[in-house]
Amino acid sequence: MHRELTARAARGEGEPPPPIPTLHRAIRRDLTPGERAGLAGGERAARKHDVFLARPCSWRNQVWETDHMQVPVLVDVDGKARRPWITWFTDCATNAVTGVAVTPGDPSRESVLAALRSAVLREDPYGPFGGLPEKVRVDRGRDFLSRTVTAAFDLLEVTVEDLPAYAPHLKGTVEGLNRAVEPMLLAALPGYARQPRPGKREIIVWPLWGFTRRSSGGPRRCPRWPTSC
């Protein structure tokens, strides 16, 4: 850049450029790290610093996202240690968890309907977040696109947006929740299976009902994650 400004000044097309240290200070002051990386390495380098494909902020209950997650916590299910699954709905505008369902086995349409029921109802013991969304984003999961679940969404007049496969960035709110819940909540629970030093600490198998109550925060307490809007 300094050489280009010097050449233009030599042709009489502008003022002489400032000294190189002054130019560097101005670039650091006026350009973001993403813009500086983009000038040096192109668009791919800029994406490492800036938010990519960010959606504009919306209003509460405009769009929800939903997903399944297998929890790295061992619970006691009929005398056997198992890792339960969580099905939840999140509000994209507020990042609030509107509905949760915990199942000891593989998730199914029943777990989706249970989570949807806890998300829609707002009276005790549900709420205070929830209600009826305008749209719900799903990721081609057979449970979310089953005829029973689709009929429930149609009855509630909720639009279902079926996202392409292998595109987690298109439902970043719930994917961010899946990544954040382990270090923020699950790692501190009894029975956490991903110990930093295996064999050095005894793993406690937690009762399923205890994990369900703790993970959902108890009656009328839905977890809420910091919003990025």
Summary of the structure (lengths in Angstrom):
residues: 229
radius of gyration: 24.5
end to end distance: 34.6
largest distance: 85.3
contacts: 617
relative contact order: 0.14
helix: 37%
strand: 18%
